[in-house]
Amino acid sequence: MAFSVAHLSDFHWPAVPEGGVLDFANKRLLGMVNLRLRRRRIHRMTVLDALLDKLAEVKPDHLAVTGDLAN
């Protein structure tokens, strides 16, 4: 019996943590600033959107998600 597997790894979804201003008064603030100013060109939502469209087209039997999921 054959089946298809889609493997996603390290897609670094630009997640925004919930919380107030004080919750960002640490490395989260620096990480968010770095993401917004420098790394947004690397981790683009358009790439993730294209990936999701392709997955909907291919319809794999299984999906394996490994690595870093979010920034």
Number of C-alpha atoms within 10 A of each C-alpha: 2 4 7 11 11 13 11 14 11 12 18 16 14 17 10 10 11 8 8 8 8 8 12 15 10 9 10 14 14 12 14 18 12 12 16 13 10 11 15 12 10 10 17 14 15 9 12 14 11 11 13 12 12 11 13 10 9 11 13 13 10 11 13 9 13 11 10 12 14 11 17
